[in-house]
Structure formats: structure tokens, C-alpha cells
Amino acid sequence: MIALTKLNGDSFILNAIYIEQIQSNPDTMITTTQGKKLLVKEQEEIVVKKIKRFYREVGLFRIAGQAGDDD
């Protein structure tokens, strides 16, 4: 789970596993796998860092990195 901030300043927690896409132009918009769109104050690079940290914490980052090793 990652902590993010809505544009109105409200904090919320998002399960990073359900993030499908991140766009910024200029606001950062996160699209979930269910198609929900969320605008957040954090810059795209910060969101990506939070996602990577979450994946490391739950042990998915190493698995994702190894998935391409067999190619």
C-alpha cells in the first residue's frame, strides 16, 4: 500500500498492485486496473519510487526483475 495525496489535500492509501498506468501532464493521474482515475499531488517520479518500495517490501520487486532474466 502507498500513501498519496489528493489535489484537495486529503491523504489516502492505495494498493499499488492495482495501478495500471501513471501519467503526468502536468498533474499526476493514476489509472487503476478497474479503470478508476485518481489525480494526486505527488509527481510521477515520486509515485514510481513509492511503488518500487512497496514491491520490495512485499517481495515482488525481485521477482519482477528476475522475470526478464530468462529471455
PDB file of N, CA, C and O in Angstrom:
ATOM      1  N   MET A   1       0.843  -1.165   0.000  1.00  0.00           N
ATOM      2  CA  MET A   1       0.000   0.000   0.000  1.00  0.00           C
ATOM      3  C   MET A   1       0.900   1.243   0.000  1.00  0.00           C
ATOM      4  O   MET A   1       1.955   1.253   0.634  1.00  0.00           O
ATOM      5  N   ILE A   2       0.479   2.272  -0.706  1.00  0.00           N
ATOM      6  CA  ILE A   2       1.250   3.511  -0.739  1.00  0.00           C
ATOM      7  C   ILE A   2       0.360   4.681  -0.324  1.00  0.00           C
ATOM      8  O   ILE A   2      -0.831   4.715  -0.630  1.00  0.00           O
ATOM      9  N   ALA A   3       0.964   5.634   0.379  1.00  0.00           N
ATOM     10  CA  ALA A   3       0.248   6.827   0.821  1.00  0.00           C
ATOM     11  C   ALA A   3       0.379   7.902  -0.254  1.00  0.00           C
ATOM     12  O   ALA A   3       1.475   8.187  -0.736  1.00  0.00           O
ATOM     13  N   LEU A   4      -0.760   8.493  -0.621  1.00  0.00           N
ATOM     14  CA  LEU A   4      -0.790   9.545  -1.630  1.00  0.00           C
ATOM     15  C   LEU A   4      -1.676  10.685  -1.144  1.00  0.00           C
ATOM     16  O   LEU A   4      -2.359  10.567  -0.127  1.00  0.00           O
ATOM     17  N   THR A   5      -1.655  11.794  -1.888  1.00  0.00           N
ATOM     18  CA  THR A   5      -2.428  12.970  -1.519  1.00  0.00           C
ATOM     19  C   THR A   5      -3.282  13.423  -2.700  1.00  0.00           C
ATOM     20  O   THR A   5      -2.778  13.626  -3.805  1.00  0.00           O
ATOM     21  N   LYS A   6      -4.580  13.578  -2.448  1.00  0.00           N
ATOM     22  CA  LYS A   6      -5.475  14.117  -3.479  1.00  0.00           C
ATOM     23  C   LYS A   6      -5.154  15.591  -3.687  1.00  0.00           C
ATOM     24  O   LYS A   6      -4.489  16.207  -2.854  1.00  0.00           O
ATOM     25  N   LEU A   7      -5.624  16.156  -4.791  1.00  0.00           N
ATOM     26  CA  LEU A   7      -5.355  17.554  -5.085  1.00  0.00           C
ATOM     27  C   LEU A   7      -5.939  18.485  -4.028  1.00  0.00           C
ATOM     28  O   LEU A   7      -5.435  19.591  -3.833  1.00  0.00           O
ATOM     29  N   ASN A   8      -7.003  18.048  -3.341  1.00  0.00           N
ATOM     30  CA  ASN A   8      -7.619  18.883  -2.297  1.00  0.00           C
ATOM     31  C   ASN A   8      -6.893  18.767  -0.957  1.00  0.00           C
ATOM     32  O   ASN A   8      -7.307  19.386   0.024  1.00  0.00           O
ATOM     33  N   GLY A   9      -5.803  17.972  -0.904  1.00  0.00           N
ATOM     34  CA  GLY A   9      -5.011  17.837   0.307  1.00  0.00           C
ATOM     35  C   GLY A   9      -5.343  16.624   1.157  1.00  0.00           C
ATOM     36  O   GLY A   9      -4.625  16.334   2.114  1.00  0.00           O
ATOM     37  N   ASP A  10      -6.412  15.909   0.832  1.00  0.00           N
ATOM     38  CA  ASP A  10      -6.780  14.713   1.591  1.00  0.00           C
ATOM     39  C   ASP A  10      -5.802  13.576   1.289  1.00  0.00           C
ATOM     40  O   ASP A  10      -5.469  13.314   0.133  1.00  0.00           O
ATOM     41  N   SER A  11      -5.354  12.911   2.345  1.00  0.00           N
ATOM     42  CA  SER A  11      -4.463  11.754   2.181  1.00  0.00           C
ATOM     43  C   SER A  11      -5.292  10.491   2.011  1.00  0.00           C
ATOM     44  O   SER A  11      -6.403  10.385   2.532  1.00  0.00           O
ATOM     45  N   PHE A  12      -4.736   9.534   1.275  1.00  0.00           N
ATOM     46  CA  PHE A  12      -5.391   8.234   1.138  1.00  0.00           C
ATOM     47  C   PHE A  12      -4.324   7.182   0.869  1.00  0.00           C
ATOM     48  O   PHE A  12      -3.190   7.498   0.509  1.00  0.00           O
ATOM     49  N   ILE A  13      -4.712   5.938   1.051  1.00  0.00           N
ATOM     50  CA  ILE A  13      -3.818   4.807   0.841  1.00  0.00           C
ATOM     51  C   ILE A  13      -4.329   4.026  -0.371  1.00  0.00           C
ATOM     52  O   ILE A  13      -5.525   3.762  -0.492  1.00  0.00           O
ATOM     53  N   LEU A  14      -3.413   3.662  -1.258  1.00  0.00           N
ATOM     54  CA  LEU A  14      -3.770   2.928  -2.472  1.00  0.00           C
ATOM     55  C   LEU A  14      -2.964   1.642  -2.544  1.00  0.00           C
ATOM     56  O   LEU A  14      -1.761   1.647  -2.282  1.00  0.00           O
ATOM     57  N   ASN A  15      -3.605   0.555  -2.891  1.00  0.00           N
ATOM     58  CA  ASN A  15      -2.902  -0.702  -3.102  1.00  0.00           C
ATOM     59  C   ASN A  15      -2.190  -0.610  -4.451  1.00  0.00           C
ATOM     60  O   ASN A  15      -2.832  -0.608  -5.501  1.00  0.00           O
ATOM     61  N   ALA A  16      -0.870  -0.536  -4.414  1.00  0.00           N
ATOM     62  CA  ALA A  16      -0.068  -0.318  -5.617  1.00  0.00           C
ATOM     63  C   ALA A  16      -0.188  -1.448  -6.634  1.00  0.00           C
ATOM     64  O   ALA A  16       0.115  -1.255  -7.812  1.00  0.00           O
ATOM     65  N   ILE A  17      -0.616  -2.598  -6.201  1.00  0.00           N
ATOM     66  CA  ILE A  17      -0.766  -3.726  -7.128  1.00  0.00           C
ATOM     67  C   ILE A  17      -1.823  -3.427  -8.187  1.00  0.00           C
ATOM     68  O   ILE A  17      -1.769  -3.969  -9.291  1.00  0.00           O
ATOM     69  N   TYR A  18      -2.779  -2.571  -7.855  1.00  0.00           N
ATOM     70  CA  TYR A  18      -3.870  -2.261  -8.780  1.00  0.00           C
ATOM     71  C   TYR A  18      -3.597  -1.065  -9.681  1.00  0.00           C
ATOM     72  O   TYR A  18      -4.502  -0.605 -10.377  1.00  0.00           O
ATOM     73  N   ILE A  19      -2.373  -0.551  -9.686  1.00  0.00           N
ATOM     74  CA  ILE A  19      -2.040   0.566 -10.572  1.00  0.00           C
ATOM     75  C   ILE A  19      -1.677   0.014 -11.940  1.00  0.00           C
ATOM     76  O   ILE A  19      -0.778  -0.815 -12.081  1.00  0.00           O
ATOM     77  N   GLU A  20      -2.397   0.494 -12.939  1.00  0.00           N
ATOM     78  CA  GLU A  20      -2.133   0.065 -14.313  1.00  0.00           C
ATOM     79  C   GLU A  20      -1.281   1.085 -15.061  1.00  0.00           C
ATOM     80  O   GLU A  20      -0.415   0.717 -15.855  1.00  0.00           O
ATOM     81  N   GLN A  21      -1.533   2.379 -14.803  1.00  0.00           N
ATOM     82  CA  GLN A  21      -0.866   3.405 -15.592  1.00  0.00           C
ATOM     83  C   GLN A  21      -0.712   4.675 -14.757  1.00  0.00           C
ATOM     84  O   GLN A  21      -1.552   4.988 -13.913  1.00  0.00           O
ATOM     85  N   ILE A  22       0.384   5.400 -15.013  1.00  0.00           N
ATOM     86  CA  ILE A  22       0.615   6.704 -14.388  1.00  0.00           C
ATOM     87  C   ILE A  22       0.949   7.686 -15.502  1.00  0.00           C
ATOM     88  O   ILE A  22       1.805   7.422 -16.346  1.00  0.00           O
ATOM     89  N   GLN A  23       0.256   8.829 -15.492  1.00  0.00           N
ATOM     90  CA  GLN A  23       0.506   9.869 -16.484  1.00  0.00           C
ATOM     91  C   GLN A  23       0.669  11.192 -15.754  1.00  0.00           C
ATOM     92  O   GLN A  23       0.077  11.399 -14.694  1.00  0.00           O
ATOM     93  N   SER A  24       1.470  12.087 -16.317  1.00  0.00           N
ATOM     94  CA  SER A  24       1.546  13.428 -15.755  1.00  0.00           C
ATOM     95  C   SER A  24       1.595  14.439 -16.878  1.00  0.00           C
ATOM     96  O   SER A  24       2.464  14.392 -17.749  1.00  0.00           O
ATOM     97  N   ASN A  25       0.636  15.362 -16.839  1.00  0.00           N
ATOM     98  CA  ASN A  25       0.581  16.440 -17.819  1.00  0.00           C
ATOM     99  C   ASN A  25      -0.355  17.542 -17.338  1.00  0.00           C
ATOM    100  O   ASN A  25      -1.497  17.544 -17.798  1.00  0.00           O
ATOM    101  N   PRO A  26      -0.006  18.457 -16.482  1.00  0.00           N
ATOM    102  CA  PRO A  26       1.098  18.405 -15.538  1.00  0.00           C
ATOM    103  C   PRO A  26       0.736  17.644 -14.264  1.00  0.00           C
ATOM    104  O   PRO A  26       1.629  17.163 -13.566  1.00  0.00           O
ATOM    105  N   ASP A  27      -0.575  17.523 -13.941  1.00  0.00           N
ATOM    106  CA  ASP A  27      -0.956  16.776 -12.732  1.00  0.00           C
ATOM    107  C   ASP A  27      -0.731  15.286 -12.949  1.00  0.00           C
ATOM    108  O   ASP A  27      -0.797  14.798 -14.078  1.00  0.00           O
ATOM    109  N   THR A  28      -0.470  14.575 -11.875  1.00  0.00           N
ATOM    110  CA  THR A  28      -0.233  13.136 -11.963  1.00  0.00           C
ATOM    111  C   THR A  28      -1.566  12.407 -11.848  1.00  0.00           C
ATOM    112  O   THR A  28      -2.287  12.552 -10.861  1.00  0.00           O
ATOM    113  N   MET A  29      -1.882  11.613 -12.883  1.00  0.00           N
ATOM    114  CA  MET A  29      -3.100  10.821 -12.893  1.00  0.00           C
ATOM    115  C   MET A  29      -2.731   9.343 -12.856  1.00  0.00           C
ATOM    116  O   MET A  29      -1.932   8.861 -13.659  1.00  0.00           O
ATOM    117  N   ILE A  30      -3.331   8.639 -11.907  1.00  0.00           N
ATOM    118  CA  ILE A  30      -3.135   7.198 -11.775  1.00  0.00           C
ATOM    119  C   ILE A  30      -4.397   6.517 -12.270  1.00  0.00           C
ATOM    120  O   ILE A  30      -5.504   6.874 -11.865  1.00  0.00           O
ATOM    121  N   THR A  31      -4.230   5.539 -13.146  1.00  0.00           N
ATOM    122  CA  THR A  31      -5.350   4.730 -13.607  1.00  0.00           C
ATOM    123  C   THR A  31      -5.201   3.345 -12.999  1.00  0.00           C
ATOM    124  O   THR A  31      -4.147   2.720 -13.110  1.00  0.00           O
ATOM    125  N   THR A  32      -6.263   2.868 -12.355  1.00  0.00           N
ATOM    126  CA  THR A  32      -6.217   1.543 -11.731  1.00  0.00           C
ATOM    127  C   THR A  32      -6.620   0.477 -12.738  1.00  0.00           C
ATOM    128  O   THR A  32      -7.122   0.783 -13.820  1.00  0.00           O
ATOM    129  N   THR A  33      -6.397  -0.763 -12.370  1.00  0.00           N
ATOM    130  CA  THR A  33      -6.769  -1.875 -13.248  1.00  0.00           C
ATOM    131  C   THR A  33      -8.284  -1.955 -13.433  1.00  0.00           C
ATOM    132  O   THR A  33      -8.757  -2.577 -14.384  1.00  0.00           O
ATOM    133  N   GLN A  34      -9.047  -1.332 -12.535  1.00  0.00           N
ATOM    134  CA  GLN A  34     -10.512  -1.294 -12.665  1.00  0.00           C
ATOM    135  C   GLN A  34     -10.976  -0.083 -13.476  1.00  0.00           C
ATOM    136  O   GLN A  34     -12.176   0.104 -13.677  1.00  0.00           O
ATOM    137  N   GLY A  35     -10.030   0.740 -13.942  1.00  0.00           N
ATOM    138  CA  GLY A  35     -10.359   1.891 -14.775  1.00  0.00           C
ATOM    139  C   GLY A  35     -10.606   3.179 -14.010  1.00  0.00           C
ATOM    140  O   GLY A  35     -10.898   4.205 -14.625  1.00  0.00           O
ATOM    141  N   LYS A  36     -10.497   3.158 -12.690  1.00  0.00           N
ATOM    142  CA  LYS A  36     -10.688   4.368 -11.891  1.00  0.00           C
ATOM    143  C   LYS A  36      -9.485   5.284 -12.077  1.00  0.00           C
ATOM    144  O   LYS A  36      -8.342   4.826 -12.096  1.00  0.00           O
ATOM    145  N   LYS A  37      -9.751   6.585 -12.216  1.00  0.00           N
ATOM    146  CA  LYS A  37      -8.687   7.567 -12.407  1.00  0.00           C
ATOM    147  C   LYS A  37      -8.585   8.430 -11.159  1.00  0.00           C
ATOM    148  O   LYS A  37      -9.589   8.923 -10.645  1.00  0.00           O
ATOM    149  N   LEU A  38      -7.347   8.605 -10.675  1.00  0.00           N
ATOM    150  CA  LEU A  38      -7.091   9.364  -9.459  1.00  0.00           C
ATOM    151  C   LEU A  38      -6.055  10.436  -9.745  1.00  0.00           C
ATOM    152  O   LEU A  38      -4.972  10.133 -10.246  1.00  0.00           O
ATOM    153  N   LEU A  39      -6.374  11.689  -9.432  1.00  0.00           N
ATOM    154  CA  LEU A  39      -5.400  12.778  -9.553  1.00  0.00           C
ATOM    155  C   LEU A  39      -4.727  12.958  -8.207  1.00  0.00           C
ATOM    156  O   LEU A  39      -5.398  13.058  -7.180  1.00  0.00           O
ATOM    157  N   VAL A  40      -3.393  13.001  -8.207  1.00  0.00           N
ATOM    158  CA  VAL A  40      -2.641  13.130  -6.958  1.00  0.00           C
ATOM    159  C   VAL A  40      -1.648  14.276  -7.053  1.00  0.00           C
ATOM    160  O   VAL A  40      -1.237  14.680  -8.141  1.00  0.00           O
ATOM    161  N   LYS A  41      -1.266  14.799  -5.869  1.00  0.00           N
ATOM    162  CA  LYS A  41      -0.299  15.902  -5.804  1.00  0.00           C
ATOM    163  C   LYS A  41       1.120  15.445  -6.096  1.00  0.00           C
ATOM    164  O   LYS A  41       1.918  16.209  -6.639  1.00  0.00           O
ATOM    165  N   GLU A  42       1.445  14.201  -5.741  1.00  0.00           N
ATOM    166  CA  GLU A  42       2.809  13.709  -5.907  1.00  0.00           C
ATOM    167  C   GLU A  42       3.196  13.669  -7.389  1.00  0.00           C
ATOM    168  O   GLU A  42       2.376  13.370  -8.257  1.00  0.00           O
ATOM    169  N   GLN A  43       4.459  13.979  -7.647  1.00  0.00           N
ATOM    170  CA  GLN A  43       4.958  13.892  -9.013  1.00  0.00           C
ATOM    171  C   GLN A  43       5.089  12.432  -9.421  1.00  0.00           C
ATOM    172  O   GLN A  43       5.219  11.549  -8.573  1.00  0.00           O
ATOM    173  N   GLU A  44       5.053  12.189 -10.709  1.00  0.00           N
ATOM    174  CA  GLU A  44       5.117  10.825 -11.247  1.00  0.00           C
ATOM    175  C   GLU A  44       6.322  10.052 -10.705  1.00  0.00           C
ATOM    176  O   GLU A  44       6.193   8.883 -10.342  1.00  0.00           O
ATOM    177  N   GLU A  45       7.477  10.690 -10.647  1.00  0.00           N
ATOM    178  CA  GLU A  45       8.688  10.016 -10.185  1.00  0.00           C
ATOM    179  C   GLU A  45       8.557   9.569  -8.723  1.00  0.00           C
ATOM    180  O   GLU A  45       9.052   8.506  -8.349  1.00  0.00           O
ATOM    181  N   ILE A  46       7.896  10.376  -7.911  1.00  0.00           N
ATOM    182  CA  ILE A  46       7.688  10.044  -6.502  1.00  0.00           C
ATOM    183  C   ILE A  46       6.752   8.843  -6.383  1.00  0.00           C
ATOM    184  O   ILE A  46       6.986   7.944  -5.575  1.00  0.00           O
ATOM    185  N   VAL A  47       5.697   8.833  -7.189  1.00  0.00           N
ATOM    186  CA  VAL A  47       4.755   7.709  -7.162  1.00  0.00           C
ATOM    187  C   VAL A  47       5.473   6.422  -7.561  1.00  0.00           C
ATOM    188  O   VAL A  47       5.269   5.380  -6.938  1.00  0.00           O
ATOM    189  N   VAL A  48       6.306   6.487  -8.585  1.00  0.00           N
ATOM    190  CA  VAL A  48       7.049   5.306  -9.031  1.00  0.00           C
ATOM    191  C   VAL A  48       7.983   4.812  -7.928  1.00  0.00           C
ATOM    192  O   VAL A  48       8.089   3.606  -7.704  1.00  0.00           O
ATOM    193  N   LYS A  49       8.659   5.730  -7.236  1.00  0.00           N
ATOM    194  CA  LYS A  49       9.538   5.336  -6.130  1.00  0.00           C
ATOM    195  C   LYS A  49       8.751   4.650  -5.022  1.00  0.00           C
ATOM    196  O   LYS A  49       9.208   3.658  -4.455  1.00  0.00           O
ATOM    197  N   LYS A  50       7.564   5.178  -4.712  1.00  0.00           N
ATOM    198  CA  LYS A  50       6.719   4.571  -3.676  1.00  0.00           C
ATOM    199  C   LYS A  50       6.275   3.169  -4.094  1.00  0.00           C
ATOM    200  O   LYS A  50       6.232   2.254  -3.272  1.00  0.00           O
ATOM    201  N   ILE A  51       5.948   3.011  -5.367  1.00  0.00           N
ATOM    202  CA  ILE A  51       5.522   1.701  -5.877  1.00  0.00           C
ATOM    203  C   ILE A  51       6.670   0.703  -5.770  1.00  0.00           C
ATOM    204  O   ILE A  51       6.481  -0.423  -5.309  1.00  0.00           O
ATOM    205  N   LYS A  52       7.863   1.119  -6.198  1.00  0.00           N
ATOM    206  CA  LYS A  52       9.021   0.228  -6.134  1.00  0.00           C
ATOM    207  C   LYS A  52       9.324  -0.174  -4.699  1.00  0.00           C
ATOM    208  O   LYS A  52       9.626  -1.336  -4.426  1.00  0.00           O
ATOM    209  N   ARG A  53       9.244   0.796  -3.774  1.00  0.00           N
ATOM    210  CA  ARG A  53       9.485   0.497  -2.361  1.00  0.00           C
ATOM    211  C   ARG A  53       8.454  -0.512  -1.851  1.00  0.00           C
ATOM    212  O   ARG A  53       8.806  -1.448  -1.133  1.00  0.00           O
ATOM    213  N   PHE A  54       7.186  -0.326  -2.220  1.00  0.00           N
ATOM    214  CA  PHE A  54       6.129  -1.259  -1.817  1.00  0.00           C
ATOM    215  C   PHE A  54       6.402  -2.654  -2.375  1.00  0.00           C
ATOM    216  O   PHE A  54       6.287  -3.645  -1.652  1.00  0.00           O
ATOM    217  N   TYR A  55       6.761  -2.736  -3.656  1.00  0.00           N
ATOM    218  CA  TYR A  55       7.047  -4.038  -4.272  1.00  0.00           C
ATOM    219  C   TYR A  55       8.211  -4.739  -3.576  1.00  0.00           C
ATOM    220  O   TYR A  55       8.184  -5.955  -3.387  1.00  0.00           O
ATOM    221  N   ARG A  56       9.244  -3.962  -3.191  1.00  0.00           N
ATOM    222  CA  ARG A  56      10.366  -4.553  -2.451  1.00  0.00           C
ATOM    223  C   ARG A  56       9.897  -5.088  -1.101  1.00  0.00           C
ATOM    224  O   ARG A  56      10.282  -6.185  -0.697  1.00  0.00           O
ATOM    225  N   GLU A  57       9.063  -4.311  -0.401  1.00  0.00           N
ATOM    226  CA  GLU A  57       8.581  -4.703   0.925  1.00  0.00           C
ATOM    227  C   GLU A  57       7.790  -6.007   0.889  1.00  0.00           C
ATOM    228  O   GLU A  57       7.877  -6.812   1.817  1.00  0.00           O
ATOM    229  N   VAL A  58       7.021  -6.219  -0.176  1.00  0.00           N
ATOM    230  CA  VAL A  58       6.211  -7.442  -0.261  1.00  0.00           C
ATOM    231  C   VAL A  58       6.899  -8.538  -1.063  1.00  0.00           C
ATOM    232  O   VAL A  58       6.341  -9.620  -1.248  1.00  0.00           O
ATOM    233  N   GLY A  59       8.116  -8.260  -1.541  1.00  0.00           N
ATOM    234  CA  GLY A  59       8.893  -9.285  -2.242  1.00  0.00           C
ATOM    235  C   GLY A  59       8.580  -9.436  -3.709  1.00  0.00           C
ATOM    236  O   GLY A  59       8.996 -10.421  -4.319  1.00  0.00           O
ATOM    237  N   LEU A  60       7.859  -8.493  -4.307  1.00  0.00           N
ATOM    238  CA  LEU A  60       7.524  -8.591  -5.728  1.00  0.00           C
ATOM    239  C   LEU A  60       8.570  -7.956  -6.634  1.00  0.00           C
ATOM    240  O   LEU A  60       8.688  -8.337  -7.798  1.00  0.00           O
ATOM    241  N   PHE A  61       9.327  -6.996  -6.120  1.00  0.00           N
ATOM    242  CA  PHE A  61      10.280  -6.288  -6.976  1.00  0.00           C
ATOM    243  C   PHE A  61      11.353  -7.228  -7.500  1.00  0.00           C
ATOM    244  O   PHE A  61      11.691  -7.180  -8.683  1.00  0.00           O
ATOM    245  N   ARG A  62      11.891  -8.077  -6.642  1.00  0.00           N
ATOM    246  CA  ARG A  62      12.922  -9.024  -7.060  1.00  0.00           C
ATOM    247  C   ARG A  62      12.363 -10.021  -8.057  1.00  0.00           C
ATOM    248  O   ARG A  62      13.041 -10.385  -9.018  1.00  0.00           O
ATOM    249  N   ILE A  63      11.144 -10.461  -7.841  1.00  0.00           N
ATOM    250  CA  ILE A  63      10.503 -11.410  -8.751  1.00  0.00           C
ATOM    251  C   ILE A  63      10.300 -10.768 -10.115  1.00  0.00           C
ATOM    252  O   ILE A  63      10.576 -11.390 -11.141  1.00  0.00           O
ATOM    253  N   ALA A  64       9.818  -9.521 -10.135  1.00  0.00           N
ATOM    254  CA  ALA A  64       9.587  -8.823 -11.396  1.00  0.00           C
ATOM    255  C   ALA A  64      10.901  -8.618 -12.142  1.00  0.00           C
ATOM    256  O   ALA A  64      10.941  -8.738 -13.367  1.00  0.00           O
ATOM    257  N   GLY A  65      11.971  -8.310 -11.420  1.00  0.00           N
ATOM    258  CA  GLY A  65      13.273  -8.124 -12.042  1.00  0.00           C
ATOM    259  C   GLY A  65      13.812  -9.412 -12.628  1.00  0.00           C
ATOM    260  O   GLY A  65      14.472  -9.388 -13.667  1.00  0.00           O
ATOM    261  N   GLN A  66      13.548 -10.526 -11.987  1.00  0.00           N
ATOM    262  CA  GLN A  66      14.035 -11.824 -12.445  1.00  0.00           C
ATOM    263  C   GLN A  66      13.213 -12.373 -13.614  1.00  0.00           C
ATOM    264  O   GLN A  66      13.689 -13.236 -14.353  1.00  0.00           O
ATOM    265  N   ALA A  67      12.002 -11.887 -13.783  1.00  0.00           N
ATOM    266  CA  ALA A  67      11.130 -12.414 -14.820  1.00  0.00           C
ATOM    267  C   ALA A  67      11.732 -12.249 -16.198  1.00  0.00           C
ATOM    268  O   ALA A  67      11.512 -13.097 -17.063  1.00  0.00           O
ATOM    269  N   GLY A  68      12.493 -11.176 -16.436  1.00  0.00           N
ATOM    270  CA  GLY A  68      13.107 -10.955 -17.724  1.00  0.00           C
ATOM    271  C   GLY A  68      14.451 -11.617 -17.900  1.00  0.00           C
ATOM    272  O   GLY A  68      15.022 -11.550 -18.989  1.00  0.00           O
ATOM    273  N   ASP A  69      14.984 -12.258 -16.867  1.00  0.00           N
ATOM    274  CA  ASP A  69      16.304 -12.855 -16.927  1.00  0.00           C
ATOM    275  C   ASP A  69      16.385 -14.064 -17.859  1.00  0.00           C
ATOM    276  O   ASP A  69      17.470 -14.387 -18.344  1.00  0.00           O
ATOM    277  N   ASP A  70      15.291 -14.721 -18.114  1.00  0.00           N
ATOM    278  CA  ASP A  70      15.302 -15.931 -18.926  1.00  0.00           C
ATOM    279  C   ASP A  70      15.275 -15.663 -20.427  1.00  0.00           C
ATOM    280  O   ASP A  70      15.453 -16.584 -21.224  1.00  0.00           O
ATOM    281  N   ASP A  71      15.055 -14.415 -20.816  1.00  0.00           N
ATOM    282  CA  ASP A  71      14.938 -14.096 -22.251  1.00  0.00           C
ATOM    283  C   ASP A  71      16.228 -14.272 -22.991  1.00  0.00           C
ATOM    284  O   ASP A  71      16.283 -14.043 -24.200  1.00  0.00           O
TER     285      ASP A  71
END
